[in-house]
Amino acid sequence: MIFFSEGYVSELLRMNVVDRDGRLVGRVGDIGVELGESFPLVTKLLLRPRGRREPLILPWSVIRSVSTEAIALTHPHGELQSTQLEEGEVLLVESVLDNQIVDVEGHRVVRVNDLKLGAVQGQVRLVAVGVGTRSLLRRLNIEGIALRLWSWFGRRPHERLISWEHVHSLDPTSQQLRLDLEREKLRRLNPADLADILGELSALDRATVVSGLDEETAAAAMEEMEFELQQAVLDSLEDEKAADILEEIDPDDAADLVGDLPKERADQLLGLMEPEEASDVKELLKYPDDTAGGLMTPEYVAVPAGMTAQEAIGYLRKAGEEAETIYYCYVLDDEKRLIGVFSLRDLIVAPPTRVIDDIMVRGLISVTAETSHEETAGLIARYNLLAIPVVDEGKRLVGIVTVDDAIAAVLPGRLKKQLPKVFAR
């Protein structure tokens, strides 16, 4: 049994390898592990022999000892026989170092700077991933110098490790590190934090994460992304998953995404969506992007005239779940024409038996679907509105434009990310 308590791959890579007789035979080039367990078993040593270009892959069982000076083998140099990686085995330097993993607790993507090995019940296993500054300094072989400098200021940086059991295995077919997809933890993240994490990932890893999320979580994160990143995510997904996510995204945002797709894929995704959601998106696609129709959402709350406050509250409990905002409640006559609006506050403080016609505001500020987005945003700003109704020629309500969508439409692209979501669900 090899005497080995713990160590880092970066330290082993700087070590010489000597044979049974103490003669130098080369240096460590890589470490192989067998996947499938919470802490993978170390099974191979890749040796780079002196004077030879081709490395040797040796079983870990030929190692007699590991010390600070060298790794000693059980065989003389002339008897060393190279073997092959078995199915399910990977090389750590080749496949793990410098890959990205998701640090769910820290709400960010981190790079693997080092890997920690440790003795577990007499076997050497991969136990943790080093992602902090110390791991990087050790990798660069300047950890000792840096620690002495820090000590002058009375500081000592902590070793930042993520246990390997929280990192999924490698995918042997792609030789890439799969991300830790603890779905429950990802689901609990703030959508903005999850969007930032997805934005830092490679396209392949991003698709892997989004495919593993439920549609509501994925949609909430996508609504926090820049449009270009939304497009990239949608392009990376299978049609069924993409359609499911589009159903959960606000119709106006979904229309923007679908409208930018090639017609063949746009039609394919719309065909896979639920008819009601697809119909909303198709209706919005009729309008140019730079108009109120291109900005509006059909998800609003409207109640019939003549209701009492108590009846309206009961109505909103049922109808408000799908609305983008219920801060404004619109009132329609028998012909579905817009005749007034009241706020949620007005409704709550009104006596239960009071008719909403008596508390609503008449003479509304509204726009048509053809109104430019600049004029729409200007009216919202001038009258300090949270949303503005969009009506047709007959004054029938067809949608609303919310303040965040209106302002985002006229802001420079670099500032849109900083705009708060007023109507976040």
C-alpha positions, 0 to 999 in steps of 0.5 A, spaced: 500 500 500 502 506 498 503 511 503 499 517 501 495 522 505 493 528 501 496 532 495 495 536 489 495 534 482 499 541 480 504 538 486 505 531 482 506 534 476 512 537 478 515 531 481 520 526 478 519 519 477 525 514 479 525 506 478 526 501 483 533 502 483 533 510 484 534 512 477 531 517 474 526 515 468 522 521 467 516 526 470 509 526 471 505 528 466 498 526 468 494 522 473 488 518 471 482 516 475 476 511 474 469 515 474 463 512 477 464 513 484 463 519 489 470 520 489 474 517 483 479 512 484 486 514 482 488 508 477 493 511 472 500 515 472 502 518 465 509 518 465 513 522 460 520 518 460 527 522 459 529 522 452 522 519 449 517 523 446 511 518 447 509 518 454 507 511 458 501 510 461 502 506 467 498 502 472 497 506 479 499 499 482 506 500 480 508 506 484 511 504 491 511 511 494 510 518 494 514 523 497 516 530 497 522 528 493 520 523 487 515 518 486 518 511 486 516 505 482 516 498 484 519 496 477 526 497 474 526 502 468 527 496 463 521 492 465 516 498 465 510 497 460 505 502 457 498 500 458 491 504 455 486 507 459 480 503 460 473 505 459 470 510 464 477 512 465 480 519 464 486 523 465 485 529 469 490 534 466 487 533 459 480 533 461 479 536 468 484 542 469 481 549 466 474 546 465 468 550 468 464 548 473 458 552 476 459 554 484 451 554 486 453 557 492 457 563 490 452 564 484 458 564 479 462 560 474 469 558 476 475 555 473 478 548 475 485 551 477 487 544 481 485 538 484 486 535 490 487 527 491 487 524 498 487 517 501 480 514 503 480 507 506 487 506 503 486 508 496 488 514 493 482 518 490 480 524 487 476 528 493 476 536 491 476 541 486 481 547 487 478 554 484 481 559 489 487 564 488 491 559 492 490 553 487 492 558 482 498 560 485 500 553 487 499 551 479 504 557 477 509 554 483 509 561 486 504 559 492 510 559 497 512 566 495 505 569 495 504 566 502 510 569 505 508 576 502 501 575 505 504 574 512 507 581 512 500 584 512 497 579 517 493 575 512 493 568 509 488 566 504 483 560 505 484 554 500 477 554 496 475 547 495 469 544 492 468 537 494 468 532 488 461 529 490 458 536 488 461 535 481 458 531 476 462 526 473 466 527 466 462 525 460 467 520 457 464 521 450 466 528 450 472 528 455 469 534 458 467 536 465 459 536 466 456 541 470 453 540 477 446 540 475 443 540 482 436 542 479 433 544 486 439 549 488 439 552 481 431 553 481 432 557 488 437 562 485 435 569 483 433 569 476 438 574 475 444 570 478 442 564 474 442 568 468 449 571 470 452 564 471 449 562 464 452 568 460 459 565 463 458 558 460 461 556 454 455 554 449 455 547 450 455 547 457 450 553 457 445 548 453 447 542 458 444 547 464 438 549 461 436 543 458 436 540 465 432 546 468 424 546 469 421 550 463 419 556 468 426 556 471 429 557 465 424 562 462 425 566 468 433 566 467 432 568 460 428 574 461 434 577 465 439 576 459 441 580 453 437 579 447 443 576 444 444 571 449 437 569 449 438 567 442 444 563 443 440 559 448 434 558 444 439 556 438 442 551 442 436 547 445 432 541 442 425 544 439 421 541 444 425 544 450 425 551 446 418 551 445 416 549 452 420 555 455 417 560 450 410 558 453 413 560 459 416 567 457 412 573 456 409 573 449 412 580 447 419 577 449 417 570 446 415 574 439 421 578 439 425 571 439 421 567 434 421 573 430 428 573 429 429 566 427 429 563 420 422 562 418 422 554 418 424 554 425 420 559 427 414 555 424 416 549 427 417 552 434 410 555 434 407 548 432 410 545 438 407 550 443 400 550 446 395 553 441 393 559 446 400 561 447 402 560 440 396 564 438 398 570 442 405 570 439 403 570 432 398 576 433 404 580 436 409 578 430 404 582 426 407 588 428 413 592 427 418 592 433 419 599 433 411 600 434 407 599 441 404 593 438 411 590 437 412 592 445 405 590 448 403 584 451 396 581 451 397 579 458 393 584 462 387 584 467 380 587 465 374 586 468 366 588 466 363 594 468 358 594 473 362 589 478 362 591 485 369 591 488 368 585 492 366 581 485 372 584 482 377 582 487 374 575 486 375 576 479 382 578 479 384 572 484 382 567 478 384 572 472 390 575 475 395 569 475 397 569 467 397 577 467 404 581 467 401 586 471 395 587 476 397 594 478 392 597 473 385 593 472 382 596 466 374 596 465 371 594 459 364 595 456 359 590 453 362 591 446 369 590 450 371 597 449 376 600 454 372 605 458 376 606 465 382 604 469 383 603 477 389 601 481 389 595 485 390 600 491 383 603 489 380 596 489 383 594 496 380 600 500 374 601 496 367 598 500 366 591 498 359 593 495 361 599 491 361 599 484 367 599 480 364 604 475 365 609 481 372 608 483 375 608 476 379 613 472 376 615 465 379 619 460 385 614 459 391 616 456 392 610 450 396 609 444 394 604 438 398 598 435 401 603 430 404 608 435 412 609 435 415 606 441 419 613 442 412 616 443 409 610 447 415 611 452 414 619 452 407 618 454 409 613 459 414 618 462 410 624 461 404 621 465 408 617 470 405 611 468 406 603 470 403 601 463 399 604 457 393 601 454 394 599 446 387 600 443 384 599 436 380 603 432 374 601 435 377 603 442 377 595 444 383 593 448 388 589 445 394 589 449 398 594 454 405 596 454 409 596 461 414 601 463 420 597 463 419 594 456 417 601 453 424 604 456 428 598 454 426 599 447 429 606 447 435 605 451 442 604 448 443 596 448 449 597 453 444 600 458 438 595 458 441 590 462 441 595 468 434 596 467 430 593 473 424 589 471 418 592 474 413 587 473 418 581 475 413 575 477 
